[in-house]
Amino acid sequence: MEDLPFDSPLEGVAWPALPGARGMAAAAILFQLERSQWWSEDRLWHHQARQLRLLVDHARRTVPYYHERLADLDLAAGDDAFRDAWRGLPILDREAVQAAGDGLISTELPKSHGRTAAIYSSGSTGKPVRVIRTELWNTYWRAITVRDHLWHGRNFAGTLAAIRESGPGKAPYPDGDRAPRWGGASGGLFRTGPSFSLNVTTPVAQQAEWLMRLDPDYLLTHPSVAERLARYCLDQGLRPGRLRQVETIAEVLRPRVRELCRAAWGVPVVDMYSTRDAGYIALQCPENETYHVQGETTLVEVVDAAGRPCGPGEVGNVLVTPLHNLAMPLIRYTLGDVAEVGPPCPCGRGLPVLTRILGRRQNMLVLADGTERWPLLSTKDLGALTSLVPLQRYQFVQRRAGAVDLRLALPRAITAAEEAAVADWVRGKFDPALAVTVTAQADLAPAPSGKFEDFVCEIPDRPRP
């Protein structure tokens, strides 16, 4: 068995290692995760229900939004009865989160959960929501990150390269940014090799040059970026010598991306399903290409249009309940994503299985010269936009290269000054020469399929993802 490079910051202590406080917290969680991954469905639900009772009790005592909504839930009920009652609770959607505002924030957060921080997320729905998270939530996030590394046999001494930064001027080509370690990805538990990052807006030829020059062990990026980059490298005959694995995040991973990465670089793709507002939802199984729900930190339900639980082979809406974020409980929160439930996994793990995750694909913004920009808005971007207008929903629509329409759903008419400020913000985010039209209305309708896309490309003859 390969030795793991545990970090031991104490002077005079090398082995057995004694990590710092963050690493020890992650280690304590991982010790339990190593066992709980093999539990049966009933045993997992028993422990989830224990945590849910604590979450509900806290929410209805200290979160105004839940005072009455959770008042009738019997916390003393047995596990089966509690599950039935739980499934009768209302679903929380983004409109409700927006409308509730501070009413979803706990007024008495336990001090042991640490400081809080706000993040903004819109998924692919175009509806920005603010979510408050705790330091404790981040501790569980780090532990699941390390689980992913351990599941997929990554060498912590290797080099990690990421093409995901989208902020203007951040991680610019040719060098990008460098850090001495993988950062929070090591959970504060392991020593790691260096990490490098490159802005996702970098043209694909330069991305390929950067990748070949760095020759990393691992590449972390979005599926659409991996697809373009692998196709370019395959066409150009470029193959990094040390690359072992591609990790993908944030979008639906199409089978062709796996095929392209293997053809271009001879490496597998490992996908993960996570969101800014809910954290980790599912990780790819170490032994096949299905996904295991991370049931120790998030309760995931997949339900049909009538709210009934979906069985294996059925597709439904994804509801999540993060189990440990007491600062802003999200109870039966719908992400706007669709997933297919899978049968028990042949690997033997009892964690619930998702066969496919649907509905998180992004188009790309096309500039006048044909180059592309990643249109996904970061937490900072959404915070900046919501500071300009009382935003309820947004949608970018592009009909020709170099121009974009930004549609806003606002509770009132937009002023000329606000319209100009928003247009300036869009140009600052994507390209100073971009032609921007801003319109505001009471609401934005979804596509005929019922799915809302925050970025719609209508450029004639441009291939759809």
Secondary structure, DSSP 8 states (H G I E B T S, - for coil): -----B---STT--SS----HHHHHHHHHHHHHHHHTT--HHHHHHHHHHHHHHHHHHHHHH-GGGTTTTTT--TTS-HHHHHHHHTTS--B-HHHHHHHGGGGS-SS--GGG--EEEEEE-TTTT--EEEEEEHHHHHHHHHHHHHHHHHTT--TTS-EEEEEE-STTSS-TTT-EEESS-GGGGTTTB----EEEEETTS-HHHHHHHHHHH--SEEEE-HHHHHHHHHHHHHHT---SS--EEEE-SS---HHHHHHHHHHHS--EEEEEEETTTEEEEEE-SSSSSEEE-TTTEEEEEE-TTS-B--TT-EEEEEEEESS--SS---SEEEEEEEEE----TT---S-EEEEEES-----EE-TTS-EE-----HHHHHHHHHHS--SEEEEEESSTTEEEEEEE-SS---HHHHHHHHHHHHHHH-TT-EEEEEEES-----TTS---SEEE--TT----
